[in-house]
């Protein structure tokens, strides 16, 4: 599974970083998915971060 953050939609709330720091980190004011593909065993957490994103900026494929 791959994770991406749409920088045009990201508001920088950091919720994804709090939910799944193994995949997401802040790059300045915006989040980025630095671990893609998502490591084994972290998929559920990455999906939760996408579901919780208030800006719907996270794309999980």
N, C-alpha and C positions, 0 to 999 in steps of 0.2 A: 504494500500500500504506500502511496506517496501523499505527502502533505505539502500544500502551498498556501501562502498568505497573499491575498489580493491587496497590494499596497494602496490602491485607489480607494478601497473600502475600509481598511484598517483605521481604527480611531486611537490606537495605542493604549488601550485600557489595561493591558497586561494580564487579563484573565487567562488567556491561553498559556502564558508563561507560568502562572500559578498552578494551573490545572495539569500541565504536561511539560515541565521544564526539560525533559529528555528529548523533546522535539522542537520546542519553540523558545526563542530568546528575543530580547529587544535589540534592535539595531537603530540607535538614536531614538526617535519618537514612535517607531513602528515595529511591529513584530515580524519575525522571519522564521521560517521552518528550516532549521539548520541540519536536521537529521531526516533526510528523505532519500531513500525509503525509510519508513518508520521502523525502528528496531523491533524484533520479535518480542512479544510480551507487553508492548506499549500501545498496541493498536487501540485498545478500549479507551485508554486515557486520551489519545489523540482524537478519537471520535468524539469523546465528551467535550474536549476543548472546542471542536468545531460546532457541536450542538449548542454550547453555551455562549459562543461568540455573539455579542449584541449587534455587531455590524455585519454578521454573516460573511466575514472576510476570509474564513478558512475553507479551503477546498481539499477534500480527502478523496483520492481516486484509488 
